């Protein structure tokens, strides 16, 4: 994939993730609960913290995907489409920047304490190389070695039933990625198209049943953004999915 096309892809998926954070941040609560085994409610989301942090050494700002203050803890979540073995290094850089920013804000006068946030990586696509936890050993000058660990959530491991059962609605826009490698073959296969349309009709119906108007509207919008990107080379599929996502009744292949 060329550098230009990679940037476009990242912008699509990053843009959807950031839009969810800005418009319906309460959807991050079930994700945090799933990863960190907590039991927060929407009322525990105190605020979204500034996600730009000063890197003094490089005289630049680092922008994280999300930094949330839930309960009395800070949670840092990075959304990544494909496997990247350098992700743990980036997470460490982000967490150091976040911890230093917090130390400066608290303006401690005697002994500074560096408090890392609880962090996780959300991978959107499957890869056998993706483990449950990303790790990196940090060697300090005094000989102490600390293993820095970041839990990993794999979006494609969740079925649509589990997504609704666990209220992980934030994963719905990325559900289509499990079909990404099959999209070109679906264009001329009406039977498989019907299965896909039926599945998404079920998703739309389930979302309509559990979400309020604000969440439903924004999630459908975000789902359509990714669907339009994924089906940009298959206009027939794109048109069919657009009808399904607005709840329009479609004529099944078997009926015809």
FENRATA-V77704 format. One record per pair of residues at least 6 apart in sequence whose C-alpha atoms are under 8 Angstrom apart, sorted by the first residue. I is the first residue (numbers start at 1). J is the second residue. D is the distance in Angstrom with one decimal. If there is no record, write none. Layout:
# FENRATA-V77704
i:I j:J d:D
i:I j:J d:D
This chain:
# FENRATA-V77704
i:10 j:81 d:7.5
i:12 j:225 d:7.7
i:12 j:226 d:7.0
i:12 j:229 d:7.7
i:13 j:81 d:7.3
i:13 j:226 d:7.3
i:14 j:65 d:7.7
i:14 j:79 d:7.1
i:16 j:173 d:8.0
i:16 j:222 d:5.9
i:16 j:225 d:7.7
i:16 j:226 d:7.9
i:17 j:65 d:7.8
i:17 j:79 d:7.3
i:18 j:65 d:6.8
i:18 j:66 d:7.6
i:19 j:222 d:7.9
i:20 j:27 d:7.8
i:20 j:170 d:7.5
i:20 j:218 d:7.6
i:20 j:219 d:7.7
i:20 j:222 d:7.8
i:21 j:27 d:8.0
i:21 j:28 d:7.5
i:21 j:66 d:7.4
i:23 j:218 d:7.4
i:24 j:214 d:8.0
i:24 j:215 d:6.5
i:24 j:218 d:7.6
i:26 j:42 d:5.5
i:26 j:45 d:7.1
i:27 j:168 d:7.2
i:27 j:169 d:6.6
i:27 j:170 d:5.8
i:28 j:170 d:6.9
i:29 j:40 d:6.5
i:29 j:41 d:6.6
i:29 j:42 d:6.4
i:29 j:45 d:7.4
i:30 j:40 d:7.7
i:30 j:166 d:7.1
i:30 j:167 d:6.2
i:30 j:168 d:5.8
i:31 j:168 d:6.1
i:31 j:170 d:7.7
i:32 j:38 d:7.1
i:32 j:75 d:7.9
i:33 j:39 d:5.7
i:33 j:40 d:6.5
i:35 j:120 d:7.7
i:35 j:151 d:7.2
i:35 j:152 d:7.8
i:35 j:153 d:6.8
i:40 j:70 d:7.8
i:40 j:71 d:7.5
i:44 j:70 d:5.4
i:44 j:71 d:5.0
i:45 j:68 d:7.5
i:45 j:69 d:6.3
i:45 j:70 d:4.5
i:45 j:71 d:6.5
i:46 j:68 d:7.9
i:46 j:69 d:5.6
i:46 j:70 d:5.6
i:46 j:71 d:6.8
i:47 j:68 d:6.3
i:47 j:69 d:5.4
i:47 j:70 d:7.3
i:48 j:66 d:7.8
i:48 j:67 d:6.1
i:48 j:68 d:4.6
i:48 j:69 d:6.1
i:49 j:67 d:5.5
i:49 j:68 d:5.6
i:49 j:69 d:6.6
i:50 j:67 d:7.0
i:51 j:62 d:7.9
i:51 j:63 d:5.5
i:51 j:64 d:5.3
i:51 j:65 d:7.1
i:51 j:66 d:6.3
i:51 j:67 d:5.9
i:52 j:61 d:5.9
i:52 j:62 d:5.4
i:52 j:63 d:4.4
i:52 j:64 d:6.6
i:53 j:61 d:5.4
i:53 j:62 d:5.1
i:53 j:63 d:6.5
i:53 j:94 d:8.0
i:53 j:97 d:5.7
i:53 j:98 d:6.3
i:53 j:101 d:6.6
i:54 j:60 d:6.0
i:54 j:61 d:4.6
i:54 j:62 d:6.3
i:54 j:97 d:6.6
i:54 j:101 d:7.5
i:55 j:61 d:5.8
i:55 j:62 d:6.7
i:55 j:97 d:6.4
i:62 j:94 d:7.0
i:62 j:97 d:7.7
i:63 j:94 d:8.0
i:64 j:76 d:7.7
i:64 j:77 d:7.9
i:64 j:78 d:6.9
i:64 j:94 d:6.7
i:65 j:76 d:7.8
i:65 j:77 d:6.4
i:65 j:78 d:5.2
i:65 j:79 d:6.7
i:66 j:75 d:7.9
i:66 j:76 d:5.7
i:66 j:77 d:5.3
i:66 j:78 d:6.6
i:67 j:74 d:6.8
i:67 j:75 d:5.6
i:67 j:76 d:4.6
i:67 j:77 d:6.7
i:68 j:74 d:5.6
i:68 j:75 d:5.1
i:68 j:76 d:6.5
i:69 j:75 d:6.3
i:73 j:117 d:7.3
i:73 j:118 d:7.6
i:74 j:117 d:5.0
i:74 j:118 d:6.2
i:75 j:117 d:5.5
i:75 j:118 d:4.8
i:75 j:119 d:5.7
i:76 j:95 d:7.8
i:76 j:117 d:6.2
i:76 j:118 d:6.1
i:76 j:119 d:4.5
i:76 j:120 d:6.6
i:77 j:119 d:5.6
i:77 j:120 d:5.1
i:77 j:121 d:5.9
i:77 j:122 d:7.1
i:78 j:91 d:8.0
i:78 j:120 d:6.5
i:78 j:121 d:4.9
i:78 j:122 d:6.0
i:79 j:121 d:6.1
i:79 j:122 d:4.8
i:79 j:123 d:6.2
i:79 j:124 d:7.4
i:80 j:121 d:7.0
i:80 j:122 d:6.0
i:80 j:123 d:4.9
i:80 j:124 d:6.2
i:81 j:123 d:5.6
i:81 j:124 d:4.6
i:81 j:125 d:5.8
i:82 j:123 d:6.6
i:82 j:124 d:6.7
i:82 j:125 d:5.8
i:82 j:126 d:7.6
i:82 j:127 d:7.7
i:83 j:123 d:7.2
i:83 j:125 d:7.8
i:83 j:127 d:6.6
i:83 j:129 d:7.4
i:83 j:130 d:6.6
i:88 j:134 d:6.1
i:88 j:135 d:6.7
i:88 j:136 d:6.8
i:88 j:150 d:7.5
i:89 j:136 d:7.7
i:91 j:119 d:7.9
i:92 j:148 d:7.9
i:95 j:116 d:5.9
i:95 j:117 d:6.5
i:95 j:119 d:7.8
i:96 j:116 d:6.9
i:98 j:116 d:7.2
i:98 j:117 d:7.4
i:99 j:114 d:5.5
i:99 j:115 d:5.3
i:99 j:116 d:5.2
i:99 j:117 d:7.0
i:100 j:114 d:6.4
i:102 j:114 d:7.9
i:102 j:115 d:7.7
i:103 j:112 d:6.7
i:103 j:113 d:6.6
i:103 j:114 d:6.3
i:103 j:115 d:7.8
i:119 j:150 d:6.0
i:119 j:151 d:7.3
i:120 j:150 d:5.3
i:120 j:151 d:5.0
i:120 j:152 d:5.6
i:120 j:153 d:7.3
i:121 j:150 d:7.1
i:121 j:151 d:6.6
i:121 j:152 d:4.9
i:121 j:153 d:6.2
i:122 j:152 d:6.0
i:122 j:153 d:4.8
i:122 j:154 d:6.0
i:122 j:155 d:6.9
i:123 j:152 d:7.2
i:123 j:153 d:6.2
i:123 j:154 d:5.0
i:123 j:155 d:6.1
i:124 j:154 d:6.3
i:124 j:155 d:5.1
i:124 j:156 d:6.5
i:124 j:174 d:6.6
i:124 j:177 d:7.5
i:125 j:154 d:7.3
i:125 j:155 d:6.9
i:125 j:156 d:6.2
i:125 j:177 d:6.5
i:125 j:178 d:7.2
i:126 j:154 d:7.1
i:126 j:156 d:6.4
i:131 j:152 d:7.2
i:132 j:151 d:6.1
i:132 j:152 d:5.2
i:132 j:153 d:7.2
i:133 j:149 d:6.5
i:133 j:150 d:5.6
i:133 j:151 d:4.3
i:133 j:152 d:5.3
i:134 j:149 d:5.7
i:134 j:150 d:5.1
i:134 j:151 d:6.3
i:134 j:152 d:6.9
i:135 j:147 d:6.6
i:135 j:148 d:5.6
i:135 j:149 d:4.5
i:135 j:150 d:6.4
i:136 j:147 d:5.7
i:136 j:148 d:5.2
i:136 j:149 d:6.7
i:137 j:145 d:6.6
i:137 j:146 d:5.7
i:137 j:147 d:4.4
i:137 j:148 d:6.0
i:138 j:145 d:5.6
i:138 j:146 d:5.2
i:138 j:147 d:6.1
i:138 j:148 d:6.8
i:139 j:145 d:4.6
i:139 j:146 d:6.6
i:155 j:171 d:6.3
i:155 j:174 d:7.5
i:155 j:175 d:7.7
i:156 j:175 d:7.0
i:156 j:177 d:7.7
i:156 j:178 d:6.4
i:160 j:172 d:8.0
i:160 j:175 d:7.9
i:160 j:203 d:7.3
i:162 j:168 d:7.9
i:163 j:169 d:6.2
i:163 j:171 d:7.2
i:163 j:172 d:7.6
i:164 j:206 d:7.8
i:170 j:219 d:8.0
i:172 j:219 d:7.7
i:172 j:223 d:6.9
i:173 j:219 d:7.1
i:173 j:220 d:7.9
i:173 j:222 d:6.0
i:173 j:223 d:4.1
i:173 j:224 d:7.7
i:173 j:226 d:6.6
i:174 j:223 d:7.3
i:174 j:226 d:7.3
i:176 j:227 d:7.2
i:180 j:230 d:7.2
i:183 j:230 d:8.0
i:183 j:231 d:7.4
i:183 j:234 d:7.9
i:184 j:234 d:7.2
i:186 j:192 d:6.2
i:186 j:193 d:5.9
i:186 j:237 d:7.8
i:187 j:193 d:7.5
i:187 j:234 d:6.3
i:187 j:236 d:6.8
i:187 j:237 d:6.3
i:190 j:253 d:6.5
i:191 j:253 d:6.6
i:193 j:237 d:7.5
i:194 j:252 d:6.4
i:194 j:253 d:6.4
i:197 j:240 d:7.4
i:197 j:241 d:6.6
i:197 j:244 d:6.6
i:200 j:241 d:7.9
i:200 j:244 d:6.8
i:200 j:245 d:7.2
i:201 j:244 d:5.6
i:201 j:245 d:7.0
i:201 j:247 d:6.9
i:204 j:244 d:7.7
i:204 j:245 d:6.2
i:204 j:246 d:7.9
i:204 j:247 d:6.9
i:205 j:247 d:7.5
i:207 j:216 d:6.6
i:208 j:216 d:6.3
i:220 j:245 d:6.9
i:224 j:242 d:7.2
i:224 j:245 d:7.4
i:227 j:238 d:7.2
i:227 j:241 d:7.7
i:228 j:238 d:6.4
i:231 j:237 d:6.5
i:231 j:238 d:5.2
i:232 j:238 d:7.0
i:243 j:249 d:7.6
i:243 j:250 d:7.4
i:244 j:250 d:7.2
